[in-house]
Amino acid sequence: MSADRTSVTVVPLDAVVDPENEETVEAELRALQAGAGVVVVHVRTRVVTPRALHLLLRARQRAAAEGGILCVAAPDPAARRIFHLTGLSRVLRVAATVPGAVRRNAGAGCGHPPA
């Protein structure tokens, strides 16, 4: 049976990703991501570490390999700014809200004013 590619799975990311928890966070994300059509990672921290960025890029690659899509909702302006400064806001389809990330995935705007 194939996965429903129209479904949206929201995965909360509440932890600051660091060397101690990166493996655990990635395993949890991988499990929730399996078979999902559209995954919105809801980044609920102000700090987005380089490890978190790499983790999200790997998750995006997994989603693409399975025919799915990964995007990011980051309500905190400081977190969104990190995505913008690193050039990953477009790659990871970052928006301010979960509905905004879903809209951005559909080709609409990102749902927040420029940082």
TORPANU-753198 format. One record per residue: x, y, z of N, C-alpha, C in turn; residue in one letter; residue number from 0. Coordinates in nm, 2 decimals. Layout:
BEGIN
nx, ny, nz, cax, cay, caz, cx, cy, cz, rest, nr
X, Y, Z, X, Y, Z, X, Y, Z, A, NUM;
...
***
This chain:
BEGIN
nx, ny, nz, cax, cay, caz, cx, cy, cz, rest, nr
0.09, -0.12, 0.00, 0.00, 0.00, 0.00, 0.09, 0.12, 0.00, M, 0;
0.06, 0.22, -0.08, 0.14, 0.34, -0.09, 0.09, 0.44, 0.01, S, 1;
0.18, 0.53, 0.04, 0.15, 0.64, 0.14, 0.06, 0.74, 0.07, A, 2;
-0.02, 0.80, 0.15, -0.11, 0.91, 0.11, -0.02, 1.04, 0.10, D, 3;
0.01, 1.09, -0.02, 0.10, 1.20, -0.03, 0.03, 1.33, -0.01, R, 4;
-0.10, 1.33, 0.02, -0.17, 1.46, 0.05, -0.18, 1.48, 0.20, T, 5;
-0.14, 1.38, 0.28, -0.15, 1.39, 0.43, -0.04, 1.49, 0.48, S, 6;
-0.06, 1.55, 0.59, 0.04, 1.64, 0.65, 0.06, 1.59, 0.79, V, 7;
0.19, 1.56, 0.82, 0.23, 1.51, 0.95, 0.31, 1.63, 1.01, T, 8;
0.27, 1.67, 1.13, 0.34, 1.78, 1.20, 0.43, 1.71, 1.31, V, 9;
0.56, 1.74, 1.31, 0.65, 1.69, 1.40, 0.71, 1.80, 1.49, V, 10;
0.68, 1.81, 1.62, 0.73, 1.91, 1.70, 0.88, 1.89, 1.73, P, 11;
0.96, 2.00, 1.72, 1.10, 1.99, 1.76, 1.12, 2.09, 1.87, L, 12;
1.12, 2.04, 1.99, 1.12, 2.12, 2.11, 1.26, 2.13, 2.17, D, 13;
1.35, 2.05, 2.13, 1.49, 2.04, 2.19, 1.59, 2.12, 2.10, A, 14;
1.68, 2.18, 2.17, 1.80, 2.24, 2.10, 1.88, 2.12, 2.06, V, 15;
1.91, 2.10, 1.94, 1.98, 1.98, 1.89, 2.13, 2.00, 1.92, V, 16;
2.19, 1.90, 1.99, 2.33, 1.91, 2.03, 2.39, 1.77, 2.01, D, 17;
2.52, 1.76, 2.03, 2.58, 1.62, 2.02, 2.52, 1.51, 2.10, P, 18;
2.47, 1.55, 2.22, 2.42, 1.45, 2.31, 2.28, 1.40, 2.27, E, 19;
2.20, 1.48, 2.20, 2.06, 1.43, 2.17, 2.04, 1.42, 2.01, N, 20;
2.14, 1.45, 1.93, 2.11, 1.45, 1.79, 2.06, 1.32, 1.74, E, 21;
2.13, 1.21, 1.78, 2.09, 1.07, 1.73, 1.94, 1.04, 1.77, E, 22;
1.91, 1.07, 1.89, 1.77, 1.04, 1.94, 1.67, 1.13, 1.87, T, 23;
1.70, 1.26, 1.85, 1.60, 1.34, 1.78, 1.59, 1.30, 1.64, V, 24;
1.70, 1.26, 1.57, 1.69, 1.21, 1.43, 1.61, 1.08, 1.42, E, 25;
1.63, 0.99, 1.52, 1.56, 0.87, 1.51, 1.41, 0.89, 1.53, A, 26;
1.37, 0.98, 1.62, 1.23, 1.01, 1.64, 1.17, 1.08, 1.51, E, 27;
1.24, 1.17, 1.45, 1.20, 1.23, 1.33, 1.18, 1.13, 1.22, L, 28;
1.28, 1.04, 1.21, 1.28, 0.94, 1.10, 1.15, 0.85, 1.12, R, 29;
1.12, 0.81, 1.24, 1.01, 0.73, 1.27, 0.88, 0.80, 1.23, A, 30;
0.86, 0.93, 1.27, 0.74, 1.00, 1.24, 0.73, 1.04, 1.09, L, 31;
0.84, 1.05, 1.03, 0.85, 1.08, 0.89, 0.81, 0.97, 0.79, Q, 32;
0.83, 0.85, 0.84, 0.82, 0.73, 0.75, 0.68, 0.72, 0.69, A, 33;
0.67, 0.72, 0.56, 0.54, 0.71, 0.49, 0.46, 0.83, 0.48, G, 34;
0.50, 0.94, 0.54, 0.42, 1.06, 0.54, 0.44, 1.13, 0.40, A, 35;
0.33, 1.20, 0.36, 0.34, 1.27, 0.23, 0.41, 1.40, 0.25, G, 36;
0.36, 1.48, 0.34, 0.42, 1.62, 0.37, 0.45, 1.62, 0.52, V, 37;
0.57, 1.65, 0.55, 0.61, 1.66, 0.69, 0.64, 1.80, 0.72, V, 38;
0.58, 1.86, 0.82, 0.61, 1.99, 0.87, 0.68, 1.98, 1.00, V, 39;
0.81, 2.01, 1.01, 0.88, 2.01, 1.14, 0.86, 2.15, 1.20, V, 40;
0.79, 2.14, 1.32, 0.76, 2.26, 1.39, 0.87, 2.29, 1.49, H, 41;
0.96, 2.38, 1.45, 1.07, 2.42, 1.54, 1.02, 2.51, 1.64, V, 42;
1.02, 2.47, 1.77, 0.97, 2.55, 1.88, 1.08, 2.61, 1.97, R, 43;
1.20, 2.61, 1.92, 1.31, 2.67, 2.00, 1.35, 2.80, 1.93, T, 44;
1.41, 2.88, 2.01, 1.47, 3.01, 1.96, 1.60, 2.98, 1.89, R, 45;
1.67, 2.88, 1.94, 1.81, 2.85, 1.89, 1.80, 2.73, 1.79, V, 46;
1.86, 2.75, 1.68, 1.87, 2.65, 1.58, 2.02, 2.63, 1.55, V, 47;
2.07, 2.52, 1.60, 2.21, 2.49, 1.59, 2.25, 2.43, 1.46, T, 48;
2.38, 2.44, 1.42, 2.43, 2.37, 1.30, 2.39, 2.23, 1.29, P, 49;
2.39, 2.16, 1.41, 2.34, 2.02, 1.41, 2.20, 2.00, 1.37, R, 50;
2.11, 2.10, 1.42, 1.97, 2.09, 1.38, 1.96, 2.12, 1.23, A, 51;
2.03, 2.21, 1.18, 2.02, 2.24, 1.03, 2.06, 2.12, 0.95, L, 52;
2.17, 2.05, 0.99, 2.21, 1.93, 0.92, 2.11, 1.82, 0.93, H, 53;
2.05, 1.80, 1.05, 1.95, 1.70, 1.07, 1.83, 1.73, 0.98, L, 54;
1.79, 1.85, 0.97, 1.67, 1.89, 0.89, 1.71, 1.87, 0.74, L, 55;
1.83, 1.90, 0.70, 1.87, 1.87, 0.56, 1.86, 1.72, 0.53, L, 56;
1.91, 1.64, 0.62, 1.91, 1.49, 0.60, 1.76, 1.45, 0.59, R, 57;
1.68, 1.50, 0.68, 1.53, 1.46, 0.68, 1.47, 1.50, 0.54, A, 58;
1.51, 1.62, 0.49, 1.46, 1.66, 0.36, 1.50, 1.57, 0.25, R, 59;
1.63, 1.52, 0.26, 1.67, 1.43, 0.16, 1.60, 1.30, 0.16, Q, 60;
1.57, 1.25, 0.29, 1.50, 1.12, 0.30, 1.36, 1.14, 0.25, R, 61;
1.29, 1.25, 0.28, 1.16, 1.28, 0.23, 1.16, 1.28, 0.07, A, 62;
1.25, 1.35, 0.01, 1.26, 1.35, -0.13, 1.28, 1.22, -0.19, A, 63;
1.37, 1.14, -0.13, 1.40, 1.00, -0.18, 1.27, 0.91, -0.18, A, 64;
1.18, 0.94, -0.08, 1.06, 0.86, -0.07, 0.94, 0.92, -0.14, E, 65;
0.97, 1.03, -0.22, 0.86, 1.10, -0.29, 0.78, 1.19, -0.20, G, 66;
0.83, 1.22, -0.08, 0.75, 1.31, 0.01, 0.82, 1.45, 0.01, G, 67;
0.77, 1.53, 0.10, 0.81, 1.67, 0.11, 0.83, 1.71, 0.26, I, 68;
0.94, 1.78, 0.29, 0.96, 1.83, 0.42, 0.97, 1.98, 0.42, L, 69;
0.90, 2.04, 0.51, 0.91, 2.19, 0.53, 0.91, 2.22, 0.68, C, 70;
0.94, 2.34, 0.71, 0.97, 2.38, 0.85, 0.88, 2.50, 0.89, V, 71;
0.82, 2.49, 1.01, 0.75, 2.60, 1.07, 0.83, 2.65, 1.19, A, 72;
0.87, 2.77, 1.19, 0.95, 2.83, 1.29, 0.89, 2.96, 1.34, A, 73;
0.81, 2.95, 1.45, 0.74, 3.07, 1.49, 0.83, 3.19, 1.55, P, 74;
0.94, 3.15, 1.60, 1.03, 3.25, 1.66, 1.11, 3.32, 1.55, D, 75;
1.10, 3.46, 1.55, 1.17, 3.53, 1.45, 1.33, 3.51, 1.45, P, 76;
1.38, 3.48, 1.57, 1.53, 3.46, 1.57, 1.56, 3.32, 1.51, A, 77;
1.48, 3.22, 1.52, 1.50, 3.10, 1.46, 1.49, 3.11, 1.31, A, 78;
1.38, 3.18, 1.26, 1.37, 3.20, 1.12, 1.49, 3.28, 1.06, R, 79;
1.54, 3.37, 1.13, 1.65, 3.45, 1.09, 1.77, 3.36, 1.06, R, 80;
1.79, 3.26, 1.15, 1.90, 3.16, 1.13, 1.88, 3.09, 0.99, I, 81;
1.76, 3.05, 0.97, 1.74, 2.98, 0.84, 1.76, 3.08, 0.72, F, 82;
1.72, 3.20, 0.73, 1.75, 3.30, 0.63, 1.90, 3.33, 0.61, H, 83;
1.97, 3.35, 0.72, 2.11, 3.38, 0.71, 2.19, 3.27, 0.65, L, 84;
2.15, 3.14, 0.68, 2.22, 3.03, 0.62, 2.18, 2.99, 0.48, T, 85;
2.08, 3.06, 0.43, 2.03, 3.03, 0.30, 1.94, 2.91, 0.29, G, 86;
1.90, 2.86, 0.40, 1.82, 2.74, 0.40, 1.67, 2.76, 0.41, L, 87;
1.63, 2.89, 0.42, 1.49, 2.92, 0.43, 1.41, 2.87, 0.31, S, 88;
1.47, 2.88, 0.19, 1.40, 2.83, 0.07, 1.41, 2.68, 0.05, R, 89;
1.53, 2.63, 0.08, 1.55, 2.49, 0.06, 1.46, 2.41, 0.16, V, 90;
1.45, 2.45, 0.28, 1.36, 2.39, 0.38, 1.22, 2.44, 0.38, L, 91;
1.19, 2.53, 0.30, 1.05, 2.59, 0.29, 1.00, 2.64, 0.43, R, 92;
1.08, 2.73, 0.49, 1.05, 2.78, 0.62, 0.94, 2.88, 0.62, V, 93;
0.85, 2.87, 0.71, 0.74, 2.97, 0.73, 0.73, 2.99, 0.88, A, 94;
0.65, 3.09, 0.92, 0.63, 3.13, 1.06, 0.53, 3.03, 1.13, A, 95;
0.44, 2.97, 1.05, 0.34, 2.89, 1.11, 0.33, 2.75, 1.04, T, 96;
0.26, 2.66, 1.10, 0.24, 2.53, 1.03, 0.15, 2.55, 0.91, V, 97;
0.04, 2.62, 0.92, -0.04, 2.65, 0.79, 0.04, 2.72, 0.69, P, 98;
0.13, 2.81, 0.73, 0.21, 2.89, 0.64, 0.31, 2.79, 0.57, G, 99;
0.37, 2.70, 0.64, 0.46, 2.60, 0.58, 0.39, 2.51, 0.48, A, 100;
0.26, 2.47, 0.51, 0.18, 2.39, 0.42, 0.15, 2.48, 0.29, V, 101;
0.12, 2.60, 0.31, 0.09, 2.69, 0.20, 0.22, 2.71, 0.11, R, 102;
0.33, 2.73, 0.18, 0.46, 2.75, 0.11, 0.49, 2.62, 0.03, R, 103;
0.46, 2.51, 0.08, 0.48, 2.38, 0.01, 0.40, 2.38, -0.12, N, 104;
0.28, 2.44, -0.11, 0.19, 2.44, -0.22, 0.22, 2.55, -0.32, A, 105;
0.33, 2.63, -0.30, 0.37, 2.73, -0.39, 0.33, 2.87, -0.35, G, 106;
0.27, 2.89, -0.24, 0.23, 3.02, -0.19, 0.34, 3.09, -0.11, A, 107;
0.32, 3.21, -0.06, 0.42, 3.27, 0.02, 0.45, 3.20, 0.15, G, 108;
0.55, 3.25, 0.22, 0.59, 3.18, 0.34, 0.51, 3.22, 0.46, C, 109;
0.43, 3.32, 0.46, 0.34, 3.35, 0.57, 0.40, 3.44, 0.68, G, 110;
0.51, 3.50, 0.65, 0.57, 3.59, 0.75, 0.64, 3.71, 0.68, H, 111;
0.65, 3.82, 0.74, 0.72, 3.93, 0.68, 0.87, 3.90, 0.67, P, 112;
0.94, 3.96, 0.58, 1.08, 3.94, 0.56, 1.15, 3.97, 0.69, P, 113;
1.26, 3.89, 0.72, 1.33, 3.90, 0.85, 1.43, 4.02, 0.84, A, 114;
***
